[in-house]
Amino acid sequence: MTTATPDTPALTPTARRLWTRSRGPLLALLLLVVSGVLLAALQSGEQHGRLDPRSADRAGSRAIAQLLASHGVSTHVVTTSEEAAAAAGPDTTLLITDPDVLTQNQLTGLHTATAHTPGRTVLLAPGTPALESFAPGVLMKPPVRISARRPTCSLPDARRAGSALLGGLRYAPPTDSADRCYPSGGLPTLLRLPAPETGRDTVLLGSPDLLYNHHLAEHGNASLALQLLGTHKHLVWYLPSVSDPSSAHDDQRGFLDLIPSGWRWALLQLAFAAVFAALWRARRLGPLVPERLPVTVPAAETTEGHARLYEQANARDRASAVLRSATRTRLAPLLGVSPTHAHTPDLLLPALHTHLASVPDASADLHTLLFGPAPTDDKALVRLADQLDELESSIVSPERHAPREHPDR
């Protein structure tokens, strides 16, 4: 038999069992936390996101930014619509990398700030809201596969570049004055909308793939990107951010607004299926069927268990109420009182006084004994139980409490 030293307390069986059960999940959680910290430390360098001119990743655009810098074009990265509108001055190209994440207020503000300023606006894969602001009348058509395509248009920039990696969204302009390049199915994937009255044209690209680092050296992607973005000496590279304060001016969409309608109908059908399955598998409640209990619990153990519960909860009021109620229920038939009136003081106490008239020491306050307040401590509760037991005994066996005659009489 081993004993624990005073300096090293022994684990109780319960604590040892808990440690044995939980050490596996705790070790896995610790490993997950350590892995997350290591990954965060390894990825906390100068890495940026998709289409970021500061990123050297495959989906970054650092290569085209360096190519533009070698041709004397400065690139200014902005992340808010206010910065983009302020930086898009004369002789400036504004590139909006993800116009579909902008709110209507942001789109309107950018178009208002650049509509009468000479320069160029390039939109990457714009959807219908962006087209309504920057290219009214242009319709978006279903996307096509991204591949190397011939320009087949008269735009000098495209003719000099030759084949380029384009595709994605297609656009249908309202007039024939637009330059339609790299078509698919008769619809262009690069559309240039001139505006001679303001000196600012708009270029729509159906796909941004040609600006990625790992695609820039393919086909004529570098030449086309350089000519589209390097027409002016200054390039404002706008990377829309979800933290843009101007996006708060529009009504924010809730979680349910972000769920497509198809998923909503699917969830509704699943909910109906769950309800029907619950009704199908639910237990039908019929008449009560008696059955033999697998274990018989003695009444003494049940009483002792209740007593322990009362003691742990300090429920002297409940315990005393149970004792008094049980005593009144047992006394009522003995006193000739109906069981329905066993707990009525006006009927039970007079009958009790009548039976105890011949018993000495019966002048105790029966009302307090049977209907009084709860005991204040455990001793008072024990004393109450003894008094109730003595009262019941005096009714059941009055001869025990009757006065004995002297032997000499």
C-alpha positions in Angstrom: 0.0 0.0 0.0 1.5 3.4 -1.1 0.9 6.6 0.7 1.3 10.1 -0.6 4.1 12.3 0.7 3.1 15.6 2.2 4.9 17.5 -0.6 3.2 15.6 -3.4 -0.6 15.2 -3.0 -2.0 12.1 -4.5 -4.6 12.3 -7.2 -8.0 11.0 -6.2 -9.5 8.2 -8.3 -11.9 10.7 -9.8 -9.2 13.2 -10.8 -7.1 10.4 -12.2 -10.0 9.2 -14.2 -10.8 12.6 -15.6 -7.2 13.2 -16.6 -7.0 9.8 -18.4 -10.2 10.6 -20.3 -9.3 14.2 -21.2 -5.6 14.1 -21.9 -6.1 13.0 -25.6 -8.4 15.9 -26.5 -6.2 18.3 -24.5 -3.1 17.1 -26.4 -4.9 17.5 -29.7 -6.0 21.0 -28.8 -2.5 22.0 -27.7 -1.1 20.7 -31.0 -3.7 22.7 -32.9 -2.9 25.9 -31.1 0.9 25.4 -31.6 0.3 24.7 -35.3 -1.8 27.8 -35.7 0.9 30.0 -34.0 3.6 28.5 -36.2 1.6 29.1 -39.4 0.7 32.6 -38.3 4.4 33.3 -37.6 5.5 31.9 -41.0 2.8 33.8 -42.9 3.2 37.2 -41.1 5.7 38.5 -43.6 5.2 41.1 -46.4 2.6 39.0 -48.2 -0.6 40.5 -49.6 -3.7 39.3 -51.3 -5.1 38.6 -54.7 -4.3 41.2 -57.4 -2.2 43.2 -55.0 0.7 44.9 -56.7 2.8 44.4 -53.6 2.3 40.6 -53.6 4.8 38.2 -55.2 2.4 35.2 -54.9 1.0 33.5 -57.9 -2.3 35.4 -57.7 -0.5 38.7 -56.9 0.3 41.5 -59.4 3.8 42.6 -58.3 5.2 41.7 -61.8 3.0 44.1 -63.7 3.7 46.8 -61.1 7.4 46.5 -61.6 7.0 46.4 -65.4 5.0 49.6 -65.2 7.6 51.2 -62.9 10.3 50.4 -65.5 8.3 52.4 -68.0 7.9 55.4 -65.7 4.4 54.7 -64.5 3.9 55.2 -60.7 1.5 52.9 -58.9 -0.5 54.2 -55.9 -2.4 51.5 -53.9 -5.6 52.6 -52.1 -8.1 50.6 -50.2 -11.0 53.1 -49.7 -13.3 54.7 -52.2 -12.5 58.2 -50.8 -8.8 57.7 -51.4 -9.5 56.4 -54.9 -11.7 59.4 -55.8 -9.1 61.8 -54.4 -6.2 60.2 -56.2 -7.9 59.8 -59.6 -6.9 63.2 -60.9 -6.0 64.2 -64.5 -3.7 62.0 -66.5 -4.5 59.1 -64.2 -5.6 55.5 -64.7 -8.0 54.2 -62.1 -8.0 50.4 -61.8 -10.8 48.9 -59.7 -9.9 45.3 -59.0 -13.2 44.1 -57.6 -16.1 46.5 -58.4 -18.8 44.1 -57.4 -18.0 44.4 -53.7 -18.7 48.1 -53.8 -21.9 49.6 -52.6 -24.1 51.8 -54.8 -23.0 54.9 -52.9 -19.3 54.0 -53.5 -19.8 53.4 -57.2 -21.7 56.6 -57.6 -19.1 58.6 -55.8 -16.2 57.2 -57.8 -18.0 57.8 -61.1 -18.9 61.4 -60.1 -15.3 62.1 -59.1 -13.8 60.8 -62.4 -16.6 61.5 -65.0 -15.2 64.9 -66.0 -11.5 64.2 -65.4 -9.3 63.1 -68.4 -7.8 59.7 -67.9 -8.9 56.0 -67.9 -11.0 53.7 -65.7 -10.3 50.0 -65.9 -12.9 47.6 -64.3 -12.0 43.9 -63.7 -15.0 41.6 -64.3 -17.7 44.2 -63.4 -21.2 43.1 -62.8 -24.5 44.8 -63.4 -24.3 47.4 -60.6 -20.9 48.6 -61.7 -22.0 48.7 -65.3 -25.0 50.9 -64.4 -22.7 53.5 -62.9 -19.6 53.4 -65.2 -21.0 52.0 -68.5 -24.8 52.7 -68.8 -26.4 50.6 -71.4 -23.8 47.9 -71.5 -25.3 44.4 -70.7 -23.4 41.6 -68.9 -23.6 38.2 -70.6 -22.9 34.7 -69.2 -19.2 33.9 -68.8 -17.1 31.7 -71.0 -13.9 29.7 -70.5 -10.7 31.6 -70.0 -8.2 30.9 -72.7 -5.8 32.5 -75.1 -7.8 34.5 -77.6 -7.0 36.7 -80.7 -8.0 40.4 -80.5 -9.9 40.6 -83.8 -10.5 44.3 -83.3 -9.0 47.6 -84.4 -7.9 48.8 -80.9 -4.1 49.5 -81.3 -3.3 48.3 -77.8 -4.9 44.9 -78.5 -3.4 44.5 -82.0 0.1 45.2 -80.8 -0.3 42.7 -77.9 -1.8 39.9 -80.0 -3.1 36.8 -78.3 -3.9 37.2 -74.6 -5.5 35.2 -71.8 -9.0 36.5 -71.7 -12.6 35.2 -71.2 -14.9 35.2 -68.3 -17.7 37.7 -68.5 -18.8 39.1 -71.9 -20.4 42.5 -72.6 -22.9 43.8 -75.1 -22.4 47.5 -75.8 -25.4 49.7 -76.9 -23.5 51.4 -79.8 -21.0 50.5 -82.4 -18.5 53.2 -81.3 -17.0 50.9 -78.6 -13.9 48.7 -79.3 -14.8 45.1 -79.0 -11.8 42.8 -78.6 -11.1 39.2 -77.8 -14.7 38.0 -78.6 -16.3 34.7 -77.8 -19.6 33.9 -79.4 -19.7 37.3 -81.0 -19.5 39.1 -77.7 -16.3 40.8 -76.5 -14.4 40.0 -73.3 -12.5 43.3 -73.5 -14.6 46.3 -74.2 -13.3 49.9 -74.5 -15.9 52.7 -74.3 -14.4 56.1 -75.5 -15.7 59.4 -74.2 -14.2 62.1 -76.5 -16.1 64.9 -74.8 -14.5 64.3 -71.4 -11.2 62.7 -72.5 -11.8 59.7 -70.2 -12.4 56.2 -71.6 -13.6 53.1 -69.7 -12.1 49.6 -70.2 -14.0 46.5 -69.2 -12.1 43.3 -68.7 -14.1 40.1 -68.4 -11.3 38.3 -66.4 -8.4 39.6 -64.4 -6.2 36.5 -65.1 -3.7 38.2 -67.4 -2.6 40.5 -64.5 -1.6 37.6 -62.2 2.1 37.0 -61.7 2.1 33.5 -63.0 0.2 34.4 -66.2 2.0 37.7 -67.1 4.7 36.1 -69.2 2.3 34.0 -71.2 1.2 35.1 -74.7 0.8 38.8 -75.1 -0.5 39.4 -71.5 2.4 41.6 -70.4 2.1 43.8 -73.5 -1.7 44.2 -73.2 -1.5 44.9 -69.5 1.2 47.4 -69.9 -0.7 49.3 -72.6 -4.0 49.2 -70.8 -2.6 50.4 -67.5 0.4 52.4 -68.7 -1.4 54.9 -70.9 -1.0 57.6 -68.3 1.9 58.4 -66.0 -0.1 57.7 -62.8 -1.9 54.5 -61.9 -4.3 54.3 -58.9 -4.7 50.7 -57.9 -7.9 50.4 -55.9 -8.2 47.2 -53.8 -11.7 47.4 -52.2 -11.7 46.5 -48.6 -14.6 45.4 -46.3 -13.3 47.8 -43.7 -14.0 50.8 -45.9 -16.0 53.2 -43.7 -18.0 54.4 -46.8 -19.6 51.0 -47.2 -21.6 51.7 -44.0 -23.7 54.3 -45.7 -25.8 51.6 -47.4 -28.1 49.3 -45.6 -26.1 46.4 -44.4 -27.3 43.0 -45.5 -28.1 40.5 -42.8 -27.1 36.8 -42.6 -30.4 35.7 -44.2 -29.9 38.1 -47.1 -26.6 36.4 -47.9 -28.2 33.0 -48.3 -29.2 32.2 -51.9 -32.9 31.5 -52.4 -32.2 27.9 -53.4 -30.7 27.2 -50.0 -33.7 28.8 -48.3 -36.1 26.4 -50.0 -33.8 23.5 -49.3 -33.7 24.4 -45.6 -37.5 24.7 -45.5 -37.8 21.2 -47.0 -35.4 19.8 -44.5 -37.4 21.4 -41.7 -40.6 19.8 -43.0 -38.9 16.5 -43.3 -37.6 16.7 -39.7 -41.1 17.5 -38.4 -42.6 14.6 -40.3 -39.9 12.2 -39.1 -40.4 13.4 -35.5 -44.2 12.7 -35.9 -43.5 9.3 -37.5 -41.0 8.2 -34.8 -42.7 9.9 -31.9 -43.9 7.6 -29.1 -47.7 7.0 -29.1 -49.0 7.5 -25.5 -51.6 4.9 -24.7 -53.1 3.6 -21.5 -50.9 2.9 -18.6 -49.5 -0.6 -18.5 -48.2 -1.9 -15.1 -44.9 -3.6 -15.2 -42.6 -5.1 -12.7 -39.8 -2.9 -11.7 -36.3 -4.3 -12.2 -35.2 -3.1 -8.8 -37.2 -2.9 -5.6 -36.2 0.0 -3.4 -37.2 -0.4 0.3 -39.3 2.4 1.7 -36.8 3.0 4.4 -34.1 3.8 1.9 -36.4 6.1 0.0 -37.2 8.0 3.2 -33.6 8.2 4.1 -32.7 9.5 0.6 -35.3 12.2 0.9 -34.0 13.1 4.3 -30.5 13.5 3.0 -31.7 15.8 0.2 -33.6 17.9 2.7 -30.6 18.1 4.9 -28.3 19.1 2.0 -30.7 21.9 0.9 -31.4 23.0 4.5 -35.1 22.5 3.6 -36.4 22.4 7.1 -39.6 24.1 6.0 -40.3 21.3 3.5 -39.4 18.6 5.9 -41.6 20.0 8.7 -44.5 20.4 6.3 -44.2 16.8 5.2 -44.1 15.6 8.8 -47.1 17.6 9.8 -49.1 16.7 6.7 -48.5 13.0 7.2 -49.5 13.2 10.9 -52.7 15.1 10.2 -53.6 12.6 7.4 -53.1 9.6 9.8 -54.9 11.3 12.7 -58.0 12.4 10.8 -59.6 8.9 10.4 -58.9 8.1 14.1 -60.6 11.3 15.2 -63.7 10.8 13.0 -62.7 13.7 10.7 -63.1 13.3 6.9 -59.8 12.9 5.0 -60.8 16.0 2.9 -60.8 18.1 6.1 -57.7 16.6 7.6 -55.8 19.8 6.9 -58.5 22.2 8.1 -57.6 23.5 11.6 -61.2 24.5 12.5 -62.4 20.8 12.1 -59.3 18.8 13.1 -58.3 20.7 16.3 -61.7 20.5 18.2 -61.8 16.7 17.5 -58.3 16.4 18.7 -59.0 18.3 21.9 -62.0 16.1 22.6 -59.8 12.9 22.4 -57.1 14.4 24.5 -59.3 15.8 27.3 -58.7 12.8 29.5 -55.0 12.7 28.9 -52.7 14.7 31.2 -50.1 17.1 29.8 -52.3 17.5 26.7 -52.5 21.3 27.0 -49.7 21.8 24.5 -50.4 24.2 21.7 -51.8 21.8 19.2 -52.3 24.5 16.6 -48.6 25.4 16.7 -47.6 21.7 16.7 -49.7 20.8 13.7 -50.0 24.1 11.7 -47.2 26.2 13.1 -44.1 27.8 11.5 -41.1 25.9 10.2 -38.4 25.1 12.8 -35.4 27.4 12.9 -32.7 24.7 13.3 -32.2 21.0 13.1 -32.7 20.5 16.8 -36.1 22.1 16.6 -36.9 19.9 13.6 -36.0 16.7 15.6 -38.0 18.0 18.6 -41.0 18.6 16.3 -40.8 15.1 14.9 -40.7 13.6 18.4 -43.7 15.7 19.5 -45.7 14.6 16.5 -44.9 11.0 17.1 -45.9 11.3 20.7 -49.1 13.0 19.8 -50.0 10.2 17.3 -49.1 7.6 19.9 -51.4 9.2 22.4 -54.3 8.9 20.0 -53.5 5.4 18.8 -52.8 3.9 22.3 -54.3 6.2 24.9 -53.9 3.6 27.7 -50.2 4.3 27.6 -50.8 7.9 28.5 -53.7 7.3 31.0 -53.0 7.9 34.7 -52.1 4.7 36.7 -54.0 4.0 39.9 -52.0 3.7 43.1 -51.6 0.1 44.3 -53.0 0.9 47.8 -56.3 2.1 46.4 
